[in-house]
Amino acid sequence: MLPQIAADFNDGASTSVSVRTVQRTVINMGSQSRRPTRVPLLIALHKASLLSWARKYYHWTVDDWKHVTWSDESRFQLYRTDARVRVWRQHH
């Protein structure tokens, strides 16, 4: 996020700023960097919908599934990626 802010500022500006300058400015404005709160990506409505679908096709055999044409495959995560994500929030 901070590198993008510095790049946006530097694009076409007569003077340039470093990422560190942007970081110091944001901190001086009362914000701080934190890891975001981990929240489930599936809400209750999603879970209920998935459970309903599973109950509908519970009795299907392997042979039944062989006749299905899958139009796409999706990847599901219960929680966000473990990548180093940071958010900036006002200090309390």
C-alpha positions as CSV (number, residue, x, y, z in Angstrom):
1,M,0.0,0.0,0.0
2,L,2.7,2.5,1.0
3,P,4.8,1.8,-2.1
4,Q,1.7,2.4,-4.3
5,I,1.0,5.7,-2.5
6,A,4.6,6.9,-3.1
7,A,4.5,5.8,-6.7
8,D,1.2,7.6,-7.3
9,F,2.7,10.8,-5.7
10,N,5.9,10.5,-7.7
11,D,4.1,10.0,-11.0
12,G,4.3,13.4,-12.7
13,A,5.4,15.3,-9.5
14,S,8.4,17.6,-9.7
15,T,9.7,16.2,-6.4
16,S,9.7,12.6,-5.3
17,V,9.1,11.0,-2.0
18,S,10.3,7.7,-0.6
19,V,8.2,4.9,0.8
20,R,9.7,5.7,4.2
21,T,8.6,9.3,4.0
22,V,5.1,8.2,3.2
23,Q,5.2,5.8,6.2
24,R,6.5,8.5,8.6
25,T,3.8,10.9,7.4
26,V,1.0,8.3,7.9
27,I,2.3,7.5,11.4
28,N,2.6,11.2,12.3
29,M,-1.1,11.6,11.3
30,G,-2.0,9.1,14.0
31,S,-2.3,5.9,12.1
32,Q,-0.5,2.6,12.8
33,S,0.0,-0.5,10.8
34,R,-1.5,-3.7,12.1
35,R,-2.3,-7.2,10.8
36,P,-6.0,-7.3,9.9
37,T,-8.5,-9.3,12.0
38,R,-9.0,-12.7,10.5
39,V,-12.7,-13.2,9.7
40,P,-14.3,-16.2,8.1
41,L,-15.0,-15.7,4.4
42,L,-18.1,-17.8,4.5
43,I,-21.1,-16.1,6.2
44,A,-24.0,-18.0,7.7
45,L,-26.0,-17.7,4.4
46,H,-23.2,-19.2,2.4
47,K,-22.8,-22.1,4.9
48,A,-26.6,-22.8,4.8
49,S,-26.6,-22.8,1.0
50,L,-23.6,-25.2,0.9
51,L,-25.3,-27.5,3.4
52,S,-28.6,-27.5,1.4
53,W,-26.6,-28.4,-1.8
54,A,-24.8,-31.2,0.0
55,R,-28.0,-32.6,1.4
56,K,-29.6,-32.5,-2.1
57,Y,-26.8,-34.6,-3.7
58,Y,-25.9,-36.7,-0.7
59,H,-27.4,-39.9,-2.2
60,W,-25.6,-39.6,-5.5
61,T,-23.2,-42.4,-6.4
62,V,-19.7,-42.1,-8.0
63,D,-21.3,-43.0,-11.3
64,D,-23.8,-40.2,-11.0
65,W,-21.0,-37.7,-10.5
66,K,-19.1,-39.0,-13.6
67,H,-22.0,-37.7,-15.7
68,V,-21.6,-34.1,-14.5
69,T,-20.0,-31.6,-16.7
70,W,-18.0,-29.2,-14.5
71,S,-18.1,-25.7,-16.1
72,D,-15.4,-24.3,-13.7
73,E,-13.5,-25.2,-10.6
74,S,-13.3,-23.0,-7.6
75,R,-10.9,-22.8,-4.7
76,F,-12.5,-22.2,-1.3
77,Q,-10.8,-20.8,1.7
78,L,-12.2,-20.6,5.2
79,Y,-9.8,-17.8,6.0
80,R,-7.9,-15.3,4.0
81,T,-4.4,-16.0,2.8
82,D,-1.4,-16.1,5.1
83,A,0.3,-13.4,3.0
84,R,1.7,-10.5,4.9
85,V,-1.3,-8.2,4.7
86,R,-1.2,-5.0,6.7
87,V,-3.9,-2.4,7.3
88,W,-3.5,1.2,8.5
89,R,-5.9,2.4,11.2
90,Q,-6.1,5.5,13.4
91,H,-4.5,5.1,16.8
92,H,-7.0,4.9,19.6
